[in-house]
Amino acid sequence: MNRRNFLNTSAAGLAGFSWMTPMADLLAANAKNTKTGHPKAVILLWLAGGPSQLETFDPHPGSPISFGTKAIKTKAKGVQLAAGLEQTAEVMKDVTLIRSVTSKEGDHERAFYNVKTGYRPNPTVVHPSIGSILCHQLPNPKIEIPTHISILPNQWPARGGYMGAQFNAFQMGDPKQPVPDLVSFTNEHRQSQREKGLSIVESAFSKGRIARLDEQKTLHQQNMANARRMMESDQLKAFDVSEVPKNERLAYGDTRFGRACLAAARLVETGVRCVEVTLTGWDTHTNNHENQAKRVDILDPAFAALIKDLKRRKLLDDTIVLCGGEFGRTPKLNGVEGRDHWPKGFSMAIAGGGIPGGRIVGATDPSGEKERPVNPVRVQDIHATIQHKMGIDFEKELITPVGRPIALSDGNVIEELIGS
């Protein structure tokens, strides 16, 4: 992409500038949210492909379904993790494990949609992701960069759905590289002349057929202005992890995912509402134990360092960290030593935002015979809980562009995550 392409995609609404929402009631709600001490941001560590709960957050050592997976003790009394998560074990007093997440979607694309939006796919509507909802309901007019960001996205990044493309996640790659297309290839004088020329062309168009277009739908002028504002903002420094001391960078692990988690901490400190960081490679239909271990080696230092870093920056109470994927893996191994898709009882880890840590919600059967977990938690319940903690009325109905009312979430609050 060059500068022109960046501006074009911004004009198409793909830059995720949530602060452009001109709704006075939403701004008032955001002000109330800040004053009442609600969390201000969410970081989603997205483990794409479906991590095995048995090799991560829900080990059953010595059981028929472990197939040799060992467990380790953690700093939280009575809470175990699978071997390989030794650094995460050190921060477990700040983390709660939900071991009984259930959904009805076992296909990757449908399950991605389900977990990211809290709704199952529906051909009549595209639902917004959790980050889009947060940015829509809690706009931040002081932010000059996108407030919904996806780092290292795969083929199904977070979308704004019926809220509009301006709430799509702004996508970027390895923070080791600078955000592309933010520097003009011409000098200041020539750039100014180009912008004046563009204004003349747009003025001529506005007197012709384009005058009949609805600016509130195209958002062309607004997005162009916002793109330029971002290009000139000092807040862009939050993307640059190279200025962080080497020992702090390496604490996250010398990986793309580790650097992305570090960038996420810096971005929420700047005021970004939601950052999604993706770690792919968890779809282990073959050689499950070996392949899960490779992913755990990357996840462990990054997850642990993120929790420690947010605490150091005094941001953990203001930030909810959710770690998980679209589903789990089967209790049984298949014929090629792999675990297949399992949406009937999998795990997610949640921390920060005033959510009590060191706890376990729900339980799965160590024999693998009972498909229904103890105290099942639906995907939509996690969404409702996060929105509730953020000070959002999750039962609030919005009217879609086709006139259909849809609640922000149809889940229930998980009481174990609310109490002290």
C-alpha positions as CSV (number, residue, x, y, z in Angstrom):
1,M,0.0,0.0,0.0
2,N,1.1,3.6,-0.6
3,R,-0.3,6.8,1.0
4,R,-3.1,7.0,-1.6
5,N,-4.3,3.5,-0.9
6,F,-4.2,4.2,2.9
7,L,-6.5,7.2,2.4
8,N,-8.7,5.2,0.1
9,T,-9.2,2.4,2.5
10,S,-9.8,4.9,5.3
11,A,-12.5,6.5,3.2
12,A,-14.1,3.1,2.7
13,G,-14.4,2.9,6.5
14,L,-11.8,0.3,7.2
15,A,-9.6,2.2,9.6
16,G,-11.8,1.7,12.6
17,F,-12.1,5.3,13.8
18,S,-14.7,4.8,16.5
19,W,-14.3,8.4,17.9
20,M,-16.1,9.8,14.8
21,T,-19.5,8.7,16.3
22,P,-21.4,12.0,16.7
23,M,-23.8,10.8,19.4
24,A,-24.0,13.0,22.5
25,D,-25.7,10.3,24.5
26,L,-22.8,7.9,23.8
27,L,-20.2,10.5,24.9
28,A,-22.2,11.1,28.0
29,A,-22.3,7.4,28.7
30,N,-18.5,7.2,28.3
31,A,-18.0,10.1,30.7
32,K,-20.2,8.3,33.3
33,N,-18.3,5.1,32.7
34,T,-15.0,6.8,33.4
35,K,-16.3,8.5,36.6
36,T,-17.8,5.3,38.1
37,G,-14.5,3.3,37.8
38,H,-15.5,0.8,35.2
39,P,-12.7,-0.8,33.1
40,K,-11.8,1.2,30.1
41,A,-10.4,-1.4,27.7
42,V,-10.3,-5.1,26.6
43,I,-7.4,-7.1,25.3
44,L,-8.4,-10.3,23.5
45,L,-5.6,-12.9,23.2
46,W,-7.1,-14.9,20.3
47,L,-5.8,-18.5,20.1
48,A,-6.9,-19.2,16.5
49,G,-7.6,-22.8,15.6
50,G,-8.9,-24.0,18.9
51,P,-6.4,-24.6,21.8
52,S,-6.7,-27.8,23.7
53,Q,-8.0,-27.1,27.2
54,L,-6.3,-30.3,28.4
55,E,-2.8,-29.0,27.4
56,T,-3.5,-25.4,28.6
57,F,-6.0,-24.3,31.3
58,D,-7.8,-27.6,32.2
59,P,-5.4,-30.5,32.7
60,H,-6.6,-33.7,34.1
61,P,-3.2,-35.4,35.1
62,G,-3.4,-39.1,35.4
63,S,-6.9,-39.3,33.9
64,P,-7.8,-41.4,30.8
65,I,-8.2,-38.2,28.8
66,S,-4.8,-36.7,29.6
67,F,-2.8,-39.1,27.5
68,G,0.3,-38.2,29.5
69,T,-0.2,-34.5,29.9
70,K,1.2,-33.3,33.2
71,A,0.0,-30.5,35.4
72,I,1.8,-27.9,37.5
73,K,0.9,-26.0,40.6
74,T,0.3,-22.2,40.5
75,K,0.4,-19.3,42.9
76,A,-3.4,-19.7,43.2
77,K,-4.3,-22.3,45.8
78,G,-5.8,-25.4,44.3
79,V,-5.5,-24.2,40.7
80,Q,-3.4,-26.2,38.2
81,L,-2.2,-25.5,34.7
82,A,-0.8,-27.8,32.1
83,A,3.0,-28.2,32.1
84,G,4.6,-25.6,29.9
85,L,2.7,-22.6,31.4
86,E,5.2,-22.1,34.3
87,Q,5.3,-18.3,33.8
88,T,1.5,-18.0,33.7
89,A,1.4,-20.1,36.9
90,E,3.2,-17.2,38.6
91,V,0.4,-14.7,37.9
92,M,-2.6,-17.0,38.5
93,K,-3.7,-15.0,41.5
94,D,-4.8,-12.4,39.0
95,V,-6.4,-14.8,36.5
96,T,-9.6,-16.8,36.7
97,L,-10.2,-19.9,34.5
98,I,-13.6,-20.6,33.0
99,R,-13.4,-24.3,32.3
100,S,-16.9,-24.9,31.2
101,V,-17.4,-22.7,28.1
102,T,-19.9,-24.2,25.7
103,S,-21.2,-23.4,22.2
104,K,-23.0,-25.1,19.4
105,E,-20.5,-24.3,16.7
106,G,-17.8,-26.8,15.8
107,D,-16.8,-25.3,12.5
108,H,-13.9,-22.8,12.5
109,E,-15.5,-19.9,10.7
110,R,-18.9,-20.2,12.4
111,A,-17.2,-20.7,15.8
112,F,-14.9,-17.6,15.2
113,Y,-18.0,-15.6,14.5
114,N,-19.8,-17.0,17.6
115,V,-17.0,-16.3,20.1
116,K,-16.1,-12.9,18.7
117,T,-19.7,-11.6,18.5
118,G,-21.6,-13.6,21.1
119,Y,-24.1,-14.6,18.5
120,R,-24.3,-17.6,16.1
121,P,-24.1,-16.8,12.4
122,N,-27.3,-15.6,10.8
123,P,-27.7,-15.0,7.1
124,T,-30.0,-12.0,7.7
125,V,-27.6,-9.9,9.8
126,V,-23.8,-9.5,10.5
127,H,-23.3,-8.9,14.3
128,P,-20.5,-6.7,15.6
129,S,-17.6,-8.1,17.5
130,I,-17.0,-7.3,21.1
131,G,-14.4,-4.6,20.3
132,S,-16.9,-2.9,17.9
133,I,-19.5,-2.8,20.6
134,L,-17.2,-1.3,23.1
135,C,-16.0,1.4,20.7
136,H,-19.6,2.1,19.6
137,Q,-21.0,2.4,23.1
138,L,-17.9,4.1,24.7
139,P,-16.5,6.5,22.1
140,N,-13.3,8.4,23.1
141,P,-13.1,11.7,21.2
142,K,-9.5,12.3,22.5
143,I,-8.0,9.4,20.6
144,E,-6.4,10.2,17.3
145,I,-5.6,6.6,16.3
146,P,-8.1,3.8,15.8
147,T,-9.7,2.6,19.1
148,H,-10.3,-1.0,17.8
149,I,-7.1,-2.7,16.7
150,S,-6.3,-6.2,15.5
151,I,-2.7,-7.3,15.5
152,L,-1.5,-10.3,13.5
153,P,-5.1,-11.0,12.3
154,N,-6.0,-14.1,10.3
155,Q,-8.7,-14.4,7.6
156,W,-11.5,-13.6,10.1
157,P,-10.7,-10.3,11.8
158,A,-13.1,-8.5,14.0
159,R,-15.8,-6.6,12.2
160,G,-18.3,-3.8,12.9
161,G,-21.2,-5.7,11.4
162,Y,-24.5,-3.8,11.4
163,M,-22.8,-0.9,13.3
164,G,-20.8,-0.1,10.2
165,A,-17.4,-0.6,8.6
166,Q,-16.0,2.3,10.6
167,F,-16.1,-0.1,13.6
168,N,-14.0,-2.8,11.9
169,A,-10.7,-3.5,13.6
170,F,-7.7,-1.6,12.2
171,Q,-5.4,-4.4,11.1
172,M,-1.6,-4.4,11.5
173,G,1.2,-6.9,11.5
174,D,4.3,-7.5,13.6
175,P,5.0,-4.4,15.8
176,K,8.7,-4.9,15.0
177,Q,7.8,-3.1,11.8
178,P,6.5,0.5,11.6
179,V,2.8,1.0,10.8
180,P,3.0,1.3,7.0
181,D,1.9,4.2,4.8
182,L,1.9,7.0,7.4
183,V,4.7,9.1,5.9
184,S,4.2,11.1,2.8
185,F,6.5,10.4,-0.1
186,T,6.6,14.0,-1.1
187,N,7.7,17.2,0.7
188,E,5.3,19.3,2.8
189,H,4.7,21.9,0.1
190,R,3.9,19.4,-2.6
191,Q,1.7,17.4,-0.3
192,S,-0.2,20.6,0.6
193,Q,-0.7,21.3,-3.2
194,R,-2.0,17.8,-3.7
195,E,-4.5,18.2,-0.9
196,K,-5.7,21.5,-2.3
197,G,-6.1,19.8,-5.7
198,L,-8.1,17.0,-4.1
199,S,-10.4,19.6,-2.5
200,I,-11.1,21.2,-5.8
201,V,-12.0,17.8,-7.4
202,E,-14.2,16.9,-4.4
203,S,-16.0,20.3,-4.6
204,A,-16.7,19.7,-8.2
205,F,-18.1,16.3,-7.6
206,S,-20.3,17.6,-4.7
207,K,-22.1,19.8,-7.2
208,G,-22.8,16.8,-9.5
209,R,-24.2,13.3,-9.0
210,I,-22.2,12.7,-5.8
211,A,-24.2,15.4,-4.1
212,R,-27.1,12.9,-3.9
213,L,-25.0,10.5,-1.8
214,D,-25.6,10.4,1.9
215,E,-22.4,11.5,3.7
216,Q,-23.5,9.7,6.8
217,K,-23.3,6.5,4.9
218,T,-20.2,7.1,2.8
219,L,-18.3,9.0,5.6
220,H,-15.8,9.9,2.9
221,Q,-14.9,13.4,4.1
222,Q,-14.8,12.3,7.8
223,N,-12.6,9.3,7.2
224,M,-10.2,11.3,5.1
225,A,-9.8,13.9,7.8
226,N,-9.4,11.2,10.4
227,A,-6.8,9.3,8.4
228,R,-4.7,12.5,8.1
229,R,-5.2,13.2,11.8
230,M,-3.8,9.8,12.6
231,M,-0.8,10.3,10.4
232,E,0.1,13.4,12.3
233,S,-0.6,12.1,15.8
234,D,2.0,11.6,18.6
235,Q,-0.2,8.7,19.7
236,L,1.3,6.6,16.9
237,K,4.3,6.1,19.3
238,A,2.2,3.5,21.1
239,F,2.6,1.1,18.1
240,D,6.4,1.4,18.3
241,V,7.8,-1.3,20.7
242,S,11.4,-0.6,19.6
243,E,11.7,2.2,22.2
244,V,10.9,-0.2,25.1
245,P,14.0,-1.3,27.0
246,K,15.3,-4.6,25.7
247,N,14.7,-6.5,28.9
248,E,11.1,-5.5,29.0
249,R,10.6,-6.6,25.3
250,L,12.3,-10.0,25.9
251,A,10.1,-10.7,28.9
252,Y,7.2,-11.2,26.5
253,G,9.3,-13.6,24.4
254,D,11.2,-12.8,21.2
255,T,8.2,-13.6,19.0
256,R,5.7,-11.7,16.8
257,F,2.9,-12.6,19.4
258,G,5.1,-11.4,22.3
259,R,5.7,-8.1,20.6
260,A,2.1,-7.8,19.7
261,C,1.1,-8.3,23.4
262,L,3.6,-5.6,24.4
263,A,2.1,-3.2,21.8
264,A,-1.4,-4.0,23.2
265,A,-0.4,-2.8,26.7
266,R,1.0,0.4,25.2
267,L,-2.1,1.0,23.1
268,V,-4.6,0.6,26.0
269,E,-2.4,2.9,28.0
270,T,-2.9,5.5,25.2
271,G,-6.6,5.1,25.3
272,V,-7.4,2.4,22.7
273,R,-10.6,0.6,23.7
274,C,-10.0,-2.9,22.4
275,V,-6.9,-4.7,21.1
276,E,-7.1,-8.2,19.6
277,V,-3.9,-10.2,19.3
278,T,-3.9,-13.4,17.3
279,L,-1.7,-16.5,17.8
280,T,-2.4,-19.1,15.1
281,G,-1.6,-22.8,14.9
282,W,-3.8,-24.4,17.5
283,D,-5.7,-26.7,15.2
284,T,-4.0,-29.9,16.1
285,H,-5.7,-32.7,14.4
286,T,-2.4,-34.5,14.3
287,N,0.5,-34.7,16.8
288,N,-1.6,-32.8,19.3
289,H,0.8,-32.8,22.2
290,E,3.8,-31.8,20.2
291,N,2.0,-29.0,18.3
292,Q,0.2,-27.7,21.3
293,A,3.5,-27.5,23.2
294,K,5.0,-25.3,20.5
295,R,2.1,-22.8,20.8
296,V,2.3,-22.9,24.6
297,D,6.0,-22.0,24.4
298,I,4.9,-18.7,22.7
299,L,1.8,-18.0,24.7
300,D,3.3,-18.6,28.2
301,P,5.8,-15.7,28.5
302,A,3.6,-13.3,26.5
303,F,0.5,-13.9,28.6
304,A,2.4,-13.7,31.9
305,A,4.4,-10.6,30.9
306,L,1.2,-8.9,29.8
307,I,-0.5,-9.3,33.2
308,K,2.7,-8.2,35.0
309,D,3.1,-5.2,32.7
310,L,-0.4,-4.0,33.1
311,K,-0.1,-4.2,36.8
312,R,3.2,-2.3,36.7
313,R,1.5,0.4,34.5
314,K,-1.4,0.4,37.0
315,L,-3.7,-0.6,34.1
316,L,-4.9,-4.1,35.2
317,D,-7.9,-2.8,37.0
318,D,-8.8,-0.7,33.9
319,T,-8.3,-3.5,31.4
320,I,-10.0,-6.9,31.0
321,V,-7.8,-9.5,29.4
322,L,-9.5,-12.5,27.8
323,C,-7.5,-15.4,26.4
324,G,-9.0,-18.3,24.4
325,G,-10.1,-19.6,21.0
326,E,-13.1,-20.6,19.1
327,F,-13.5,-24.0,20.8
328,G,-11.5,-26.7,22.5
329,R,-10.2,-30.2,21.6
330,T,-11.8,-33.6,22.1
331,P,-11.0,-35.6,25.3
332,K,-10.0,-38.6,23.1
333,L,-7.1,-38.8,20.7
334,N,-7.8,-39.7,17.1
335,G,-5.8,-42.2,15.0
336,V,-3.0,-39.8,14.3
337,E,-2.4,-38.6,17.9
338,G,-4.5,-35.5,17.4
339,R,-7.5,-34.0,19.1
340,D,-10.4,-32.8,17.0
341,H,-12.9,-29.9,17.5
342,W,-14.8,-29.8,20.8
343,P,-17.2,-27.0,21.6
344,K,-19.0,-28.9,24.4
345,G,-16.7,-27.8,27.3
346,F,-13.6,-25.8,26.7
347,S,-11.6,-23.1,28.6
348,M,-10.9,-19.4,28.6
349,A,-8.8,-17.4,31.0
350,I,-9.9,-13.9,32.1
351,A,-8.1,-11.3,34.2
352,G,-8.2,-7.7,35.2
353,G,-11.0,-5.2,35.1
354,G,-11.9,-5.8,38.8
355,I,-12.6,-9.5,38.1
356,P,-11.5,-11.6,41.1
357,G,-8.5,-13.8,40.2
358,G,-7.3,-17.2,41.4
359,R,-10.6,-18.8,40.8
360,I,-12.1,-21.6,38.7
361,V,-15.6,-21.5,37.1
362,G,-17.0,-24.8,36.0
363,A,-15.5,-28.2,35.5
364,T,-15.2,-30.9,32.8
365,D,-15.4,-34.6,33.2
366,P,-12.0,-36.3,33.7
367,S,-13.3,-39.5,32.2
368,G,-14.4,-37.8,29.0
369,E,-17.8,-39.6,29.1
370,K,-20.0,-36.7,30.2
371,E,-20.2,-34.1,27.5
372,R,-22.0,-31.5,29.6
373,P,-19.6,-29.7,32.0
374,V,-20.5,-28.7,35.5
375,N,-21.8,-25.1,35.7
376,P,-21.8,-24.5,31.9
377,V,-21.0,-21.0,30.7
378,R,-22.3,-20.0,27.2
379,V,-20.3,-17.8,24.9
380,Q,-22.9,-15.1,25.1
381,D,-22.6,-15.1,28.9
382,I,-18.9,-14.1,28.6
383,H,-20.0,-11.2,26.3
384,A,-22.7,-10.1,28.7
385,T,-20.3,-10.1,31.6
386,I,-17.6,-8.1,29.9
387,Q,-20.1,-5.5,28.7
388,H,-21.7,-5.3,32.2
389,K,-18.2,-4.8,33.8
390,M,-17.5,-2.1,31.2
391,G,-20.7,-0.2,32.3
392,I,-22.6,-1.1,29.2
393,D,-26.3,-2.1,29.3
394,F,-25.9,-5.4,27.5
395,E,-29.6,-5.8,27.1
396,K,-29.9,-2.5,25.2
397,E,-31.4,-3.0,21.8
398,L,-30.1,-1.2,18.7
399,I,-31.9,-0.8,15.5
400,T,-30.1,-2.3,12.5
401,P,-30.0,-0.6,9.1
402,V,-33.0,-2.8,8.0
403,G,-35.0,-1.8,11.1
404,R,-34.5,-4.9,13.2
405,P,-34.0,-4.5,16.9
406,I,-31.1,-6.6,18.3
407,A,-29.7,-6.6,21.9
408,L,-26.0,-6.0,22.4
409,S,-25.9,-9.4,24.0
410,D,-28.5,-12.1,24.8
411,G,-26.3,-13.7,27.5
412,N,-26.4,-13.6,31.3
413,V,-23.8,-12.1,33.7
414,I,-21.5,-14.8,35.2
415,E,-21.9,-14.1,38.9
416,E,-18.6,-15.7,39.9
417,L,-16.8,-13.0,37.9
418,I,-18.6,-10.1,39.5
419,G,-18.3,-10.7,43.3
420,S,-15.4,-9.7,45.4
